[in-house]
Amino acid sequence: MTVLFRVELYTKDIEESIKFYQDIIGLELYGRNERSARFNYDCFSLLITSDTLLDHNHYFKRSAKNDKRGNGFELIIVVEKLEEVYQRCLDHSYPIEVEVEKYPWDMRGFKIADPDGYFLRITSD
C-alpha cells in the first residue's frame, strides 16, 4: 500500500514562506502558483497556501485564538546535512529556538519557528 502524507500550512506572506522553506530549509519546490506552493519528498508533500483563500467560516478565521498558527503542532523535517541547514539559518539571521542537541534515539536536531510561527524540528536522518 502506498501512503502519501500531506501537510498544508496557511501563511500570511506566500513569498516569504516559499523563500524560507526553499532557501533556508533547503526543500525543493515542486510547483507553485500565485497563492500556493508544494514541496515534495518521497511520499510526503508540504503545501504552503496563502491564508487569503480562507473564508470567514474556516476554523483559522473563526476559532484560532491568535495570529500564530500551529499551537501544539511540531513539524519534523529530516534533512541529510543538518549542519548546512543550521548554518543557513545563522547566515540569514534566522532565530534558533532550541540549539542543536542529540536525542536519546541517536538523532540530532534543532528547532525554529517558520515565518508564521509554525514550530519546526530540523533533524538528521
C-alpha positions in Angstrom: 0.0 0.0 0.0 1.4 3.4 -1.0 0.8 6.2 1.5 1.0 9.8 0.6 1.2 12.2 3.5 0.4 15.9 3.0 0.6 18.8 5.4 -0.9 22.2 4.5 0.3 25.3 6.2 -1.6 28.6 5.7 0.6 31.6 5.6 0.3 35.4 5.6 3.0 36.0 3.0 3.4 33.2 0.5 6.7 34.6 -1.0 8.3 34.8 2.4 7.3 31.3 3.3 8.5 29.9 -0.1 11.8 31.6 0.4 12.1 30.2 3.9 11.4 26.6 3.0 13.4 26.7 -0.2 16.4 28.9 0.7 16.8 28.3 4.4 15.5 24.8 5.0 16.6 23.6 1.6 13.4 21.9 0.3 12.9 21.5 -3.4 10.0 23.5 -4.8 7.8 21.1 -6.9 5.2 23.5 -8.1 3.5 26.8 -7.4 1.1 29.4 -8.4 0.5 32.9 -7.0 -1.4 31.6 -3.9 0.2 28.2 -3.1 3.3 26.2 -3.4 4.2 22.5 -3.0 7.4 20.8 -1.8 7.6 17.1 -2.4 9.9 14.4 -0.9 9.2 10.7 -1.4 5.7 10.1 -0.1 5.4 13.5 1.6 4.1 16.9 0.4 4.3 20.2 2.2 1.7 22.6 0.9 2.1 26.3 1.6 -1.2 28.2 0.9 -2.0 31.9 1.3 -4.5 32.5 4.0 -6.3 34.9 1.7 -8.1 31.7 0.4 -9.7 31.1 3.8 -13.3 32.3 4.1 -14.7 33.7 7.3 -16.2 30.3 8.3 -12.9 28.5 8.2 -11.5 27.3 11.6 -8.5 29.5 11.5 -10.7 32.6 11.0 -13.4 31.7 13.5 -11.7 29.7 16.2 -8.0 30.4 16.2 -7.0 32.3 19.4 -4.2 34.4 17.9 -2.3 35.1 14.7 0.4 32.5 15.5 -0.6 29.2 13.8 0.2 25.7 14.8 -0.2 25.9 18.6 0.5 22.4 19.9 1.9 21.3 16.5 5.5 20.4 15.7 6.5 19.6 12.1 9.6 17.4 11.9 11.7 17.8 8.8 14.5 15.2 8.3 17.5 16.5 6.3 20.7 14.9 5.1 23.0 17.7 6.1 21.8 19.1 9.4 24.8 21.4 9.8 24.2 23.0 6.4 20.6 23.9 7.3 21.7 25.2 10.7 24.4 27.3 9.1 21.9 28.8 6.5 19.6 29.8 9.5 22.6 31.6 11.0 23.6 33.1 7.7 20.1 34.5 7.3 20.0 35.7 10.9 17.1 33.4 11.5 16.4 32.8 15.2 17.1 29.4 16.6 14.6 28.4 19.3 16.5 25.3 20.5 20.2 24.8 19.6 21.5 21.6 18.1 21.1 18.7 20.5 21.4 14.9 20.5 18.2 13.0 21.1 18.0 9.7 23.0 17.2 7.9 19.8 20.6 8.7 18.3 19.5 11.6 16.1 20.4 15.2 16.3 18.4 18.3 15.6 17.5 21.9 16.4 14.2 23.8 16.5 13.0 27.0 14.8 9.7 28.7 14.0 8.8 29.5 10.4 7.6 33.0 9.4 4.0 32.2 10.6 5.0 30.7 13.9 4.8 27.0 12.9 7.2 25.2 15.1 9.8 23.0 13.3 12.3 20.4 14.4 15.0 20.1 11.8 16.7 16.7 12.4 19.3 14.4 10.9 18.4 11.1 9.3 
